[in-house]
């Protein structure tokens, strides 16, 4: 996304009332967001009113590199601290020697860092909290066993798990687990990621009706005189989930926050709950990073059967 589009989107969001900005080192937009934040603070906006989340990239998962990556993010964001720092993905890549991206073999496969240790990485994440560089730490795209491994072997517990969570993939077992351990769940792709390219989506998700066009969603939206997006966001919020509605259009950004003046009925919640297809409804499995399924920490091995992918990891 070009910096001008980020400027428009983030400025619009702040003016409308959004106060949580989610980004990541790999998104390549931290610097543009930082410029918007500076303008916002120069106009009198208060840092304590804004919640900023960013993430450690998969090619930065060596303990000696973690602090430097957060400092790079802070420099780009023009901030002294972030509110949340997440490990972006549980698998690790070797960094390209010349660029901030994963190194690749000649055949296009990513170079996997097989020595990355979640517990050693987490100890460095804890140090970031103690140093005041982030107020809290968490995980993104981790599966249940990976989350529990960190939880039971940590001093500072993960406070948040950010995962794909949308009506076709409602992540109920993970949500129950997080509730048991008082870990907040943040959802991405709540609207079904309609703008994502087909080569990034799972085969099964491509065969499902577009979530925003699902007839059941449309009927409920018409009943409340709301958009399908508002219904999907309201469904997640009523289920106790933090949502990250992505849009670059000011009017859609405005509509996406206008979900707190209506409620879905219990029957409507149940109807939307019944759209869940579990792992069969997953949109993203990261197979766009060629060879990633061979990493021992690849989190969705059980889902590969739906994509006709087999792998042996030793």
Secondary structure, DSSP 4 states (H G I P E B T S, - for coil): --HHHHHHHHHHHHHHT--EEE--GGGT-HHHHHHHHHHHHHTT--GGG-EEEEEE-GGG-SGGGHHHHHHHHHHHHT-S-BSEEEE--SS-BPBPSSSSSB-B-TTSPBPB-TT--HHHHHHHHHHHHHTTSBS-EEEES--HHHHHHHHTT-SSPP-EEEEE-BTTB--HHHHHHHHHTT-EEEEE-TT--TTS-GGGS-HHHHHSPPGGG-HHHHHHHHHHT--HHHHHHHHHHHTT-EE----S-HHHHHHHH--SS----HHHHHHHHTT--GGGG-----TTSTTGGGSTT-TTGGGGGGGT------
